[in-house]
Amino acid sequence: MPAYRSAAEAEIREAVVSKIRMERPGYRIIHEINARDFGNRIDVLAVGPAEIIAVEIKSEKDKLDRLPAQIAAMRGAAHHTIAAIHEKFLVPAPWAKGYKAVQAPKEAKGATIWAYPEAGAEAGRTYGCAAWDFPRQAVTAMLPADAIHMLWRAELHELCNRLHVSLGKRPNMAQMVNALRWNCTGSELTKGICTMLRARKCIEADPEIVEVRAA
């Protein structure tokens, strides 16, 4: 376990990874990846051939002050945005009269909520965040616009080559992004971004999954 990661966070992270592996076998798990340039980091990213799942983890030792910005960054880069939060952050449901129901905190708005432990304490009393769920089948949709900004310069250049996008001499990252967006379909970009991320050499991740280019 990395030195910067508490045991409390590692416990939730392990549960998150186990759930994703069960629901999306074959997806590559990457830990601690920048959502865009050097901005918000995504705790866990699961990358399939054409689908990305992003998860932010908040253990009982964390705070929620940065969660809204983190959710916004993940929503701009992934098909699914999940906040895996410890049950201590659940708040009383204002509509509940006569029984103890809880719901996700306002800071988690915009994300699918996974409460840890899974049932949030008592099964059935947690509104909107008791079940660790996302669509059983992989989505078929274009990635959000900011997903391309997760790629490094060399990956953008490689993607341009793979998709036969013409480039001038020494193009910068902005020029490559614009060229890809102008010349490629949403399907091509989505699959291409996933291909680059699945093949990236990472400090903490599953082994690289390298797609062999057609001759």
N, C-alpha and C positions, 0 to 999 in steps of 0.2 A: 504494500500500500504506500503511495507517495507520501512524503513527509508532510505536505501541506494539507492532506485530507484527513479529517477526523474519523474516528471509528463510527460515530453516529452517521456521518455522510456516507461512508463506505457501506454501511448496512443497507441504507436505502438504495444506493447505486447498484448493489448486487441484486436486489429485488427487481429493480427496473430492468437491468440487463437480462435477467432470467425471464421476465415477462416478454420482452421484445423477442428473445430467441425462440420462445415458445410460439408466439404469434407470427413471426416473420423469420422462419429458418432460412439461413443462407445470406441474411443481410449482414453487412460489415458494421461492427460497432467501433466507433471512434470516440475517445474521451478527450475533452477539453479542446475544442476547435473554435476558432474565431468565426463569428457569424458574418462579419464584414470587416475587412482589413484588420485593424488591431482594436476593434471596439469590444462589444459584449462577447464573452466566450460562452459556448454551449457546452453544458456538462457532458451530455451523452448524445451522440448523433448516430442514428442507424440508417445505413444507406443501402437501398436495394437497386436493382437494375434501372428503375424509373420512379422511385419513391424515396422520400427522406422523412425521417421522424426525428424531431428535436426534443430533448428533455432537459429541464432545469430542475435541480434538486435542492430542496430546502430542508435541512435536518433540524432537529430541535435546538441545535446550537446556533442556527442562522437567524438572520433578520429578513424581513420582506421588503425593505425600502427600495431595493434595486429590481425587484421582481417585475414591475410593470414595464420597465425599459428592456429587460431581458426577454419578456414575452413578445414585445413589439419586434425585437431583433429576430427572434425565432420565427415569428409569423411571416416575416419578410423573406425567409430562407428555406422553409420546409413545408411539406404537405400537412404534417400534424405537429401541433405545438402542445407539449404536455408539461405541466408543473407537478412534480412529485413532491408533495409537502408533508411534513410530519403533522399528525393529527392535532398537535397543540395549537396550530394556526387556525383550525376550524372555529367558526364563530356561531353563536346562537342564531337560529333562523327566525327572523322577526315575525314570520307568518305562523309560526308554530304556537298553538295555544293548548296548554295542558299536558304537553309531553316534551321531552328533551330532544329536539332535533337540531342539527348543526349543518352549516353550509360552508362553502369556500369563502375565504376573505376577499375583500374588494380588490386587493392587490393582484389577485390571480385572474382577474377578468380577461377574457380572450383566450384562455388556455383550457385544454382538457385537464381536469384535476384528478390526480391519483393521490389519495390520502393514505399515509402509512402509519400504522399497520393497515393492511388492505381494506378492512371493513370500517376503519375510522374509530373503532372502539366497540360499538354495538351494531351489528349488522342491521340495516334497515333504518337507522336513525340519521344517516348522513345524506343530505340532499345533494344530488348532482355530482357526488365524488366518492361514492362507496365502491364502485366497480372499476377495476383497472382495465378499461376498454378503449379500443379504437377500431375502425372498420376491419372486419375479419378478412376482407379481400383488399389487396393493394389498390390504391386509387389509380385512376387513369386520368391525369390532369397535368397541365403545365405547372412547373415550379413557380413560386412567386418571383418577382423581378430581381430581388436582391440575392437570390441563390447564387447567381453567377459571380458575385463578389466574394464568395468563399474560396474561389480558385486563385492560385498563385500565378505569377506572370508566366512561368514555364508551362503551367497547365493550360492557360488560355492559349498560348502559342500552339501547343500540341493539339488542342481541341480545334483550333482553326485549320490545322493541317488535316486532321481526321475528317472534318466536314467540308474540306476543299474551299475554304474561305480565303480569298486572295488578300494579301497584306502588302503594304509598302515596306520600304527598308526601315528596320529598327522601330517597329510600331510600339507605342506605349500601351499600358493596360486599358486605358479608356478607349483608345482606338480599336483595340481587339474586341472589347465588349461591344462597342457600337457595330463593328463589322459582323459579329456573330448574331446580334439581335436583328440586324437588317437582312441578313442573308439566309437565316435558318428558321425552321419551323419550331413551334413550341415543343413538339415531340423530340426533335433533334437536340434542342438545347437541354431539355430535361434529362434525356438519356445520356447526353454527353457530359453534363455536370456530374451525374452519378458515376459515370465511368471514371472520370478523373479522381473523384473522391475515394472510390473503391480501390484505386491503384496507388494512392498517395502513401509515401513512407511517413509514418507517424511514430511519435515517441510511445504513445500508449493506445493501442488499437489491435484489432484482429489482424492477422496476416493480410498483406495486400492481395487484392483480387484483380488480376491483370487480364484485360480483354484483348485477345489477339486480333490485330487489324487484318482485315481482308486484303488480299493481294490486289 
